[in-house]
Amino acid sequence: MPAPDGVPLEAAAVCAGTRPAEAGKKERIKRSLGRLRKRSVILVEDETDLLHFPPLRAIWSPRGSAASVMLSGANIRRVVYGCMSLHTGHRLFYVSQRQRALDFQAFLRLVRRYYRGWHVAMLLDNETSHTAKSTQGLVQRLGTRLVWLLKRAPELKPMELLWLQGEKRRAPTGNIAPSTNTSLPSLPS
């Protein structure tokens, strides 16, 4: 059923909460998204850390002896910012070396360039790079609308499912499974 402004309410569907406070917050989010202007896109945003050597979850060794684990001394870390359109499922990613306000702002600029001419509403959590004063100023200048999600509510963030699917592609030792790309993207310095 389309909303009066043309935004499908299915895109703004929110799971029913178990607690009254959560249900009220989810209902406010749903109403907020139902009031968007024409030519609006609803995006859900999240970020995750990628490590070149992921945490070692399991290793084989003979019974009664400790396993030998080789360490390089350095572990390359990248932060992947991602957003997904709730209407089309289209995803947009940005890779950064850190998770700071400036990095998140670069991602917001990328989203604005891609969705030029659209009104952008982004559902996201209260991570510090999202709530920084400089980020809020940029959001105002870009005309992006931020909708804050509940704390500890991964069921409201479809991007969490993408990150979990990536985790499942890892072998039990924590190494990347052979079917995936093991190289990290190079970034300009």
N, C-alpha and C positions, 0 to 999 in steps of 0.2 A: 504494500500500500504506500504510494508516494505521499510525502508531506506536501503542504500547499506550495512550498518553494521549490519542489522538484527533487529534493534529497530523499532517496529511499530510506525508510525507517529501518529496513532490514540491516542496512549498513551500520546503523546506530544501535542495533540490538545489544542489550547488556544482560548478562546472566543474572538470575534472581539471587539475591544474597540470603545468607542464613541469619544474619543479625539485622535488627531494624535500622540501626545507624547506617550499615552498609547498603541496605536496600534503598534508603532515602538518598544516599549519595549517588548510587547507580541510577536512580530515577531522575535526579537533577542532571546528571551527565546526558542521559537519553533525551530529556527535554531540551537541553542546551543544543544538542546536535540536531534536533528536529527543527530548530529555529534558524538554521543557516540560510544564507542568501542563495539565490540561483547561481549556478556555475561554481559551486563549492566542492572541494574535495576533502574527505575525512581521512586523515592519516593516523596510524598508530606508530609510535616511535619507541625504540629501545636500543641499547648498546650492549656489547659483550666484549670480553677480552679474549684475544687469541694469543696463545703462547707457542713458540716454536717447539719447545719441549713441554708438552702438557703434563699435568701431574701424573706420576706413576701410580696406577691403580692396582696393578697386579704384576707379579713376576714369578717365574718358576725357578725352583732350586731344589736340590736333593734334600730329603727330609733330614732335619737335624743340623743343616748348615745354612749360614746366612748367604743371601744372594749378593752378588757383586753388582753394584749400580755405577755405571760410568757417568760422570757429570762433567759438563764442559766449563762450568763456572759462570756462564752467561746464558740468559734465556731471553730471547728477543720477544717483546710484547707489542702487540698492536691492539688498538681499540677499533672495533667496527661499529659504526653508527648505522642504523637502518630504519627505514619506515616503509609501511605498506598501506596502500589504499584499501579501505574497507569495502569499497564498491567494486573495484576491478581486480584487486589482488596484486597489482603492480608494485614492485619493490624497488627501492633506491638505497644504495649503500655508499658509505664514505669511510675510508680507512685512515686512521690517525695514529701517531706514536703515543699520544697521551689522551687522558680524559679530563680535559679542562674546559673552562667556559669558552676560550678562544676556539678550541677544536669543535665544540658543539655549534658555535656561531658559524663556523665555516660550513658545517653540515646544513644549517638553516639556510644559508645563502645558496647552496646547491639545490635544496628543495625549492626555494623561491624561483631560481632560474628554470628549473624543470617545469614547474607549474605556473609559469608566467601567464597572467591573464585569469587565473583561478583564485578564488578565495580559499585559503588554506586553513583548516582546523586540524590541530595536531593533539592527539591524546598521548600523554606521557606521564612519567612518574616524577617525584620531587627530588631527583638527583641534584646535587649542588651545582653542577654545570648548567642545569636547566633553570635554576632559580636565581642565578647571579644577577646583580643589578645591570651589568653590561649586557647580558643576554636579554633581559626584559626590555631594555632600551632598543636593542636591535629588533626584537619581536614587534615592538610598536612601529618602528620605521618600515619594516617589511610588510606590515599589515596582516601578520599571521595571528591566528587565535589559538592560544594554548588552553587545553582542557586537562585539568589535573586528575589523575586516576587515584584510586584507593591505594593505600600502602599495602604491601604484601598481597597483591591480587594478580598473580600471573595469568589467571584465566581471562582477564580483560585485555591481555596483550598478546595478540597473535604472533608477534615477533618472537616471543619466548619459545613458541613451538618450533620456529625455524632454527633457533639456536640449539634447542634440544635435539632436533634431527641431525644437526651437524655433530653434536657430541656422540650420538649413536653410531656415526660412521667411523669412529675411532676404534682401533683394535683394543683388546683387553689390556694390553701393556701400556696403553695411553698413546701409542704412536698412531699417526694418521693411517687409515686403511689404504691399501694400494690404489683403490679406484678414485681417490681424491687427489687434488693438487697439493703437494707438500711445501711449495715455495710461498713465502710471504711476499706481497707486493712491495716493490721498492718505492720509497717516498722521496720527494725532493728535500734536500736539507735546508 
